[in-house]
Amino acid sequence: MPYLLNALSLLIQVAFGAVATLFLCRLLAEATRADFRNPLSQFIYRYTNPVLAPIRRILPNWRRINLAALLIIWLTLLVERMVIFALGGFLPSAPGLLILSLADLLDFMLLFYIIVIFGWSLMSMLSIDPYQPLFRLASVITEPVLRPLRGKMVVGSIDFSPTVVVIVLLLARILLAAPIFDLGARLAQGG
């Protein structure tokens, strides 16, 4: 029976992760002013706007941060966490659940950036067409985090700034997200 629960838990994580990724792409595309003519940007906008438009009337953007998308991502991860706890037959405390979902949000965003930077680096090494929609969107999303180190970590003709940024993001997962997750887990168990 635990094998079935593990399989079901995996499917739930994939489904909720796909929804959270879609809204995170919308959040980052808006924050970085991604080209709307990109077919991938249009796809993201088309499938997130029906959910975000009513919420944005109540919760407007702050600077270039789409707070409605951030709220949807957090709620998605919160519901995912609740469903997984329900599958295990565990009822966590509300403060613990809220903090766990906040840790999930931070960890999800850090992991997303790690994957996008890795993918962008791989595509740039393989000389992908610069007008390819996925490469263009990944370039725009990674630019703000890579810009401070770009050109400063060059050895020969290789720029190691993506490697340094990925290491910093991995450290942030360990030093920021993990302690918040541990706090949430202790509160969820009532301790």
C-alpha positions in Angstrom: 0.0 0.0 0.0 2.8 2.5 0.7 3.9 2.0 -2.9 0.5 3.1 -4.2 0.6 6.2 -1.9 4.1 7.1 -3.1 3.0 6.8 -6.7 -0.1 8.9 -6.1 1.9 11.4 -4.2 4.3 11.7 -7.2 1.4 12.3 -9.6 0.0 14.9 -7.3 3.4 16.7 -7.0 3.8 16.6 -10.8 0.3 18.0 -11.4 0.6 20.8 -8.8 4.1 21.5 -9.9 3.0 22.0 -13.5 0.4 24.6 -12.4 2.9 26.3 -10.1 5.5 26.4 -12.9 3.0 28.0 -15.3 2.2 30.8 -12.9 5.9 31.2 -11.9 6.7 31.6 -15.6 4.0 34.3 -15.8 5.4 36.1 -12.7 9.0 36.0 -14.0 8.0 36.9 -17.6 6.2 40.0 -16.4 9.0 40.9 -13.9 11.6 40.7 -16.6 9.5 42.2 -19.3 9.7 39.2 -21.6 8.8 39.7 -25.3 5.0 39.2 -25.6 5.4 38.3 -29.3 7.2 35.1 -28.2 4.7 32.2 -28.8 5.7 30.7 -25.4 4.9 34.0 -23.6 1.6 34.1 -25.4 0.8 30.5 -24.3 1.6 31.4 -20.7 -0.5 34.6 -20.8 -3.4 32.8 -22.4 -3.6 30.1 -19.8 -2.9 32.1 -16.7 -4.9 35.3 -17.5 -8.4 33.8 -16.8 -7.3 33.0 -13.2 -5.2 36.1 -12.6 -7.5 38.8 -14.1 -10.1 38.7 -11.4 -7.5 38.6 -8.6 -5.5 41.5 -10.0 -8.5 43.7 -9.6 -8.2 43.2 -5.8 -4.4 42.6 -5.6 -2.6 44.8 -8.1 1.0 44.5 -9.1 3.7 45.9 -6.9 6.3 47.5 -9.1 6.8 44.8 -11.7 5.9 41.9 -9.4 2.6 40.2 -10.2 1.3 39.6 -6.6 -1.7 37.7 -7.9 0.5 35.2 -9.6 2.6 34.9 -6.5 -0.5 34.3 -4.4 -1.7 31.6 -6.9 1.7 29.8 -6.7 1.6 29.9 -2.9 -2.0 28.6 -2.8 -1.1 25.9 -5.3 1.7 24.7 -3.1 -0.4 25.0 0.0 -3.2 22.8 -1.5 -0.6 20.3 -2.7 0.9 20.1 0.8 -2.7 19.6 2.3 -3.5 16.9 -0.2 -0.3 15.0 0.5 -0.8 15.3 4.2 -4.4 14.0 3.8 -3.2 11.0 1.8 -0.9 10.1 4.7 -3.7 10.5 7.2 -2.0 13.4 9.0 -3.7 16.6 10.0 -1.1 19.4 10.5 -1.5 22.5 12.5 -2.5 25.6 10.4 0.6 27.7 11.3 2.9 24.8 10.4 1.1 24.2 7.1 1.4 27.9 6.2 5.1 28.0 7.0 5.7 24.7 5.2 4.0 26.1 2.1 6.0 29.3 2.3 9.2 27.2 2.5 7.9 25.2 -0.5 7.4 28.5 -2.4 10.9 29.7 -1.7 12.4 26.3 -2.5 10.3 25.9 -5.7 11.5 29.3 -7.0 15.1 28.6 -6.2 14.9 25.2 -7.9 13.1 26.7 -10.9 16.0 29.2 -11.4 18.6 26.4 -11.0 16.9 24.4 -13.7 16.3 27.4 -16.1 20.0 28.5 -15.7 21.2 25.0 -16.3 19.0 24.6 -19.4 19.9 28.1 -20.7 23.6 27.3 -20.3 23.2 24.0 -22.1 21.3 25.6 -24.9 23.8 28.4 -25.3 26.7 25.9 -25.5 24.9 24.0 -28.2 24.5 27.1 -30.3 20.7 27.0 -30.4 19.0 29.5 -32.7 18.7 32.8 -30.6 15.2 33.3 -31.9 14.0 29.9 -30.6 11.0 30.8 -28.2 12.2 28.7 -25.2 15.8 30.0 -25.5 14.5 33.6 -25.7 12.3 33.3 -22.7 15.0 31.5 -20.7 17.5 34.3 -21.6 15.2 37.0 -20.4 14.4 35.2 -17.2 18.0 34.4 -16.3 19.4 37.8 -17.2 18.7 39.6 -13.9 20.4 36.9 -11.8 23.4 36.5 -14.2 24.0 40.1 -15.0 25.9 41.1 -11.8 28.5 38.4 -12.5 28.5 38.4 -16.3 32.0 38.9 -17.7 33.6 38.8 -14.2 34.1 35.0 -14.0 35.7 34.4 -17.4 38.5 31.9 -17.7 39.8 31.6 -21.2 36.7 31.9 -23.3 34.4 30.2 -20.8 32.1 32.3 -18.5 31.6 30.6 -15.2 29.0 33.1 -13.9 26.1 30.6 -14.4 28.0 28.0 -12.3 28.6 30.5 -9.5 24.9 31.6 -9.6 23.8 27.9 -9.4 26.1 27.3 -6.5 24.6 30.4 -4.7 21.1 29.2 -5.4 21.9 25.7 -4.1 23.4 27.3 -0.9 20.2 29.4 -0.6 18.1 26.2 -0.7 20.2 24.7 2.1 20.6 27.8 4.3 17.3 29.6 3.7 14.6 27.2 2.5 15.6 24.2 4.6 15.5 26.0 8.0 12.1 27.4 7.2 10.9 24.0 6.1 12.2 22.5 9.4 10.4 25.2 11.4 7.2 24.5 9.5 7.5 20.7 10.0 8.0 21.2 13.8 4.9 23.5 14.0 2.9 21.2 11.8 3.5 18.3 14.2 2.5 20.5 17.1 5.9 20.8 18.6 
